[in-house]
Amino acid sequence: KQEVTQIPAALSVPEGENLVLNCSFTDSAIYNLQWFRQDPGKGLTSLLLIQSSQREQTSGRLNASLDKSSGRSTLYIAASQPGDSATYLCAVGGSQGNLIFGKGTKLSVKP
Amino acid sequence: DTEVTQTPKHLVMGMTNKKSLKCEQHMGHRAMYWYKQKAKKPPELMFVYSYEKLSINESVPSRFSPECPNSSLLNLHLHALQPEDSALYLCASSPTGGTEAFFGQGTRLTVV
């Protein structure tokens, strides 16, 4: 059974720092991997999707990498801002679009 | 436009009530999903619809009944729920299975 783990569970950084969030999964037979952000009590906002054949994707200050063989992905956030404060969720996807989520990393960026 | 709209935003229902949650998207996506998220937990998949047909049911109790009347609309019919079913119910859609998923803002359900 696929298990997704995110480390750290929580992270507090001063504004302007670059940071890395980690995601690992036990079964490398994934179709894709998606990173989301969730604000308290809200839905999920898609940040980046990496297909299983890809190594990385970039969007603005965000860069996500995927090493399928080792079962790892990282989300790099450059020059963090207080508005980046949220919970970041990693999810591995199957061919039918079914997502299995990690428990998330709660990020706090302090001014 | 990457919007998935869920109604209502909040719902309080008794254990003997029947209610429905609605999800709508106009992006032409052919895969739609229901997820359940308990407090301080990650979302968990309930159902997957592909081209209006149910393709995955994650052993969800029959008191939850999904329906996909057309390619833009997904409903979740609720009856005889228990207090432990209280959660945030999230709908998502994607162009097809295995592509980028977009989520709605969720329906906060409280069963009393």
Interface residues (C-beta under 8 A of the other chain):
Chain A: Y31 N32 Q34 F36 G41 K42 G43 L44 T45 S46 L49 L89 G93 G94 S95 Q96 G97 N98 L99 I100 F101 G102 K103 G104
Chain B: T2 V4 Q6 A31 Y33 Y35 K41 P42 P43 E44 L45 V48 S50 S55 I56 L88 L90 A92 S94 T96 G97 G98 T99 E100 A101 F102 F103 G104 Q105 G106 R108
